[in-house]
Amino acid sequence: MKLSTFALILPYLLATPAAAECGPVIDLGGTCDLAALESKLSTSTCTLEELFPGQDAASIDSTVAELCEYDAPVQFVEIQGTYQRDHNFMDGGGAVADGEYGFEMDTARLKRFIDNSMDNSLISWPEYEQKEDYNGANGYGDNGYMTNFN
């Protein structure tokens, strides 16, 4: 099981730039919990303090449990690279759809995923907090998926 450090550290990137040094993904193997994360970090230069600045042990445990529950083996952000690219792509825009830099350049991230990680991958489609209220109010479901996914 993989834990996306991008999703984990996004709220803290501005406050603690060192957290970005932990890399985009921490592969926890078959178990996703705090013990697996601590074990993986014991062989790394990345620390819990970098990933969870200012949080106490109970808060860290709760956050890891929530991320593990959300996490699929491949989060969509790992393919596209950033939240904004995800959102643009899911809205039918972004570099791939707009052809901003040419097809080869615009699809490079997708090709790397296909070449290196795609086999037997389960992709977790993105959910957006602002879509939760919109979807519920407009009969599109009780989730944060793009409306065309409901």
ZILINVEN-V86401 format. One record per residue. N is the residue number from 0. RES is the residue in three letters. PHI is phi in radians with two decimals (* if undefined). PSI is psi in whole degrees, -180 to 180 (none if undefined). OMEGA is omega as a letter, one per 40 degrees, with the letter a starting at -180 (none if undefined). Layout:
n=N res=RES phi=PHI psi=PSI omega=OMEGA
n=N res=RES phi=PHI psi=PSI omega=OMEGA
This chain:
n=0 res=MET phi=* psi=142 omega=a
n=1 res=LYS phi=-1.94 psi=146 omega=i
n=2 res=LEU phi=-2.04 psi=119 omega=a
n=3 res=SER phi=-1.31 psi=114 omega=i
n=4 res=THR phi=-1.28 psi=-21 omega=i
n=5 res=PHE phi=-1.08 psi=-49 omega=i
n=6 res=ALA phi=-1.13 psi=-35 omega=a
n=7 res=LEU phi=-1.19 psi=-45 omega=a
n=8 res=ILE phi=-1.75 psi=-6 omega=a
n=9 res=LEU phi=-0.85 psi=-46 omega=a
n=10 res=PRO phi=-1.16 psi=-17 omega=a
n=11 res=TYR phi=-1.86 psi=-4 omega=a
n=12 res=LEU phi=-1.03 psi=-40 omega=a
n=13 res=LEU phi=-1.23 psi=-36 omega=a
n=14 res=ALA phi=-1.36 psi=-34 omega=a
n=15 res=THR phi=-2.38 psi=83 omega=a
n=16 res=PRO phi=-1.01 psi=-26 omega=i
n=17 res=ALA phi=-1.07 psi=-26 omega=a
n=18 res=ALA phi=-1.07 psi=-27 omega=a
n=19 res=ALA phi=-1.14 psi=-18 omega=a
n=20 res=GLU phi=-1.31 psi=-6 omega=a
n=21 res=CYS phi=-1.33 psi=-9 omega=i
n=22 res=GLY phi=1.55 psi=165 omega=a
n=23 res=PRO phi=-1.31 psi=-27 omega=a
n=24 res=VAL phi=-2.52 psi=138 omega=i
n=25 res=ILE phi=-1.96 psi=116 omega=a
n=26 res=ASP phi=-1.46 psi=113 omega=a
n=27 res=LEU phi=-1.64 psi=4 omega=a
n=28 res=GLY phi=1.34 psi=-140 omega=a
n=29 res=GLY phi=-1.50 psi=-9 omega=a
n=30 res=THR phi=-2.11 psi=131 omega=i
n=31 res=CYS phi=-2.04 psi=100 omega=i
n=32 res=ASP phi=-2.78 psi=177 omega=a
n=33 res=LEU phi=-1.08 psi=-39 omega=a
n=34 res=ALA phi=-1.09 psi=-42 omega=i
n=35 res=ALA phi=-1.14 psi=-40 omega=i
n=36 res=LEU phi=-1.13 psi=-46 omega=i
n=37 res=GLU phi=-1.07 psi=-40 omega=i
n=38 res=SER phi=-1.10 psi=-45 omega=i
n=39 res=LYS phi=-1.13 psi=-41 omega=a
n=40 res=LEU phi=-1.22 psi=-21 omega=a
n=41 res=SER phi=-1.14 psi=-20 omega=i
n=42 res=THR phi=-1.87 psi=19 omega=a
n=43 res=SER phi=-2.24 psi=165 omega=i
n=44 res=THR phi=-1.51 psi=-10 omega=i
n=45 res=CYS phi=-1.38 psi=143 omega=a
n=46 res=THR phi=-2.18 psi=162 omega=i
n=47 res=LEU phi=-1.04 psi=-36 omega=a
n=48 res=GLU phi=-1.11 psi=-35 omega=i
n=49 res=GLU phi=-1.24 psi=-39 omega=a
n=50 res=LEU phi=-1.32 psi=-33 omega=a
n=51 res=PHE phi=-2.27 psi=64 omega=a
n=52 res=PRO phi=-1.08 psi=131 omega=i
n=53 res=GLY phi=1.33 psi=6 omega=a
n=54 res=GLN phi=-1.70 psi=146 omega=i
n=55 res=ASP phi=-1.48 psi=173 omega=a
n=56 res=ALA phi=-1.02 psi=-42 omega=a
n=57 res=ALA phi=-1.13 psi=-40 omega=i
n=58 res=SER phi=-1.16 psi=-42 omega=i
n=59 res=ILE phi=-1.08 psi=-47 omega=i
n=60 res=ASP phi=-1.03 psi=-44 omega=i
n=61 res=SER phi=-1.13 psi=-43 omega=a
n=62 res=THR phi=-1.13 psi=-44 omega=i
n=63 res=VAL phi=-1.10 psi=-43 omega=i
n=64 res=ALA phi=-1.05 psi=-42 omega=i
n=65 res=GLU phi=-1.14 psi=-44 omega=i
n=66 res=LEU phi=-1.15 psi=-38 omega=i
n=67 res=CYS phi=-1.16 psi=-36 omega=i
n=68 res=GLU phi=-1.15 psi=-40 omega=a
n=69 res=TYR phi=-1.26 psi=-38 omega=a
n=70 res=ASP phi=-1.15 psi=133 omega=i
n=71 res=ALA phi=-1.80 psi=169 omega=i
n=72 res=PRO phi=-0.93 psi=-32 omega=i
n=73 res=VAL phi=-2.33 psi=115 omega=i
n=74 res=GLN phi=-1.43 psi=145 omega=a
n=75 res=PHE phi=-0.99 psi=-33 omega=a
n=76 res=VAL phi=-1.07 psi=-26 omega=i
n=77 res=GLU phi=-1.19 psi=-27 omega=a
n=78 res=ILE phi=-1.44 psi=-50 omega=a
n=79 res=GLN phi=-1.46 psi=-30 omega=i
n=80 res=GLY phi=1.89 psi=-38 omega=a
n=81 res=THR phi=-2.54 psi=161 omega=i
n=82 res=TYR phi=-1.00 psi=-45 omega=a
n=83 res=GLN phi=-1.13 psi=-39 omega=i
n=84 res=ARG phi=-1.11 psi=-41 omega=i
n=85 res=ASP phi=-0.97 psi=-53 omega=a
n=86 res=HIS phi=-1.09 psi=-44 omega=i
n=87 res=ASN phi=-1.06 psi=-44 omega=a
n=88 res=PHE phi=-1.10 psi=-45 omega=a
n=89 res=MET phi=-1.22 psi=-22 omega=i
n=90 res=ASP phi=-1.52 psi=2 omega=i
n=91 res=GLY phi=1.54 psi=13 omega=i
n=92 res=GLY phi=-2.11 psi=-154 omega=i
n=93 res=GLY phi=1.58 psi=177 omega=a
n=94 res=ALA phi=-1.00 psi=-42 omega=a
n=95 res=VAL phi=-1.12 psi=-45 omega=a
n=96 res=ALA phi=-1.33 psi=-35 omega=a
n=97 res=ASP phi=-1.49 psi=-19 omega=i
n=98 res=GLY phi=1.17 psi=35 omega=a
n=99 res=GLU phi=-1.07 psi=-44 omega=a
n=100 res=TYR phi=-1.99 psi=7 omega=a
n=101 res=GLY phi=1.75 psi=149 omega=a
n=102 res=PHE phi=-1.01 psi=-45 omega=a
n=103 res=GLU phi=-1.05 psi=-46 omega=a
n=104 res=MET phi=-1.22 psi=-43 omega=a
n=105 res=ASP phi=-1.18 psi=-27 omega=a
n=106 res=THR phi=-1.78 psi=8 omega=a
n=107 res=ALA phi=-1.01 psi=-44 omega=i
n=108 res=ARG phi=-1.08 psi=-43 omega=i
n=109 res=LEU phi=-1.11 psi=-42 omega=i
n=110 res=LYS phi=-1.11 psi=-39 omega=i
n=111 res=ARG phi=-1.09 psi=-40 omega=i
n=112 res=PHE phi=-1.12 psi=-47 omega=a
n=113 res=ILE phi=-1.05 psi=-45 omega=a
n=114 res=ASP phi=-1.26 psi=-31 omega=a
n=115 res=ASN phi=-1.98 psi=-24 omega=a
n=116 res=SER phi=-2.34 psi=-10 omega=a
n=117 res=MET phi=-1.24 psi=-34 omega=a
n=118 res=ASP phi=-0.90 psi=125 omega=i
n=119 res=ASN phi=1.01 psi=26 omega=i
n=120 res=SER phi=-1.55 psi=141 omega=i
n=121 res=LEU phi=-1.82 psi=125 omega=a
n=122 res=ILE phi=-1.76 psi=130 omega=i
n=123 res=SER phi=-1.57 psi=110 omega=i
n=124 res=TRP phi=-1.18 psi=145 omega=a
n=125 res=PRO phi=-1.21 psi=146 omega=i
n=126 res=GLU phi=-2.09 psi=143 omega=a
n=127 res=TYR phi=-2.11 psi=129 omega=a
n=128 res=GLU phi=-0.97 psi=-42 omega=a
n=129 res=GLN phi=-1.16 psi=-20 omega=i
n=130 res=LYS phi=-1.40 psi=-19 omega=a
n=131 res=GLU phi=-1.07 psi=-49 omega=i
n=132 res=ASP phi=-1.18 psi=-43 omega=a
n=133 res=TYR phi=-1.08 psi=-48 omega=a
n=134 res=ASN phi=-1.06 psi=-47 omega=a
n=135 res=GLY phi=-1.07 psi=-42 omega=a
n=136 res=ALA phi=-1.24 psi=-21 omega=a
n=137 res=ASN phi=-2.01 psi=13 omega=i
n=138 res=GLY phi=1.30 psi=26 omega=a
n=139 res=TYR phi=-1.74 psi=7 omega=i
n=140 res=GLY phi=2.00 psi=167 omega=a
n=141 res=ASP phi=-1.80 psi=65 omega=a
n=142 res=ASN phi=-2.74 psi=-179 omega=a
n=143 res=GLY phi=-1.87 psi=16 omega=i
n=144 res=TYR phi=-1.22 psi=157 omega=i
n=145 res=MET phi=-1.03 psi=147 omega=a
n=146 res=THR phi=-1.06 psi=-30 omega=i
n=147 res=ASN phi=-1.27 psi=-6 omega=i
n=148 res=PHE phi=-1.60 psi=-8 omega=a
n=149 res=ASN phi=-1.73 psi=none omega=none
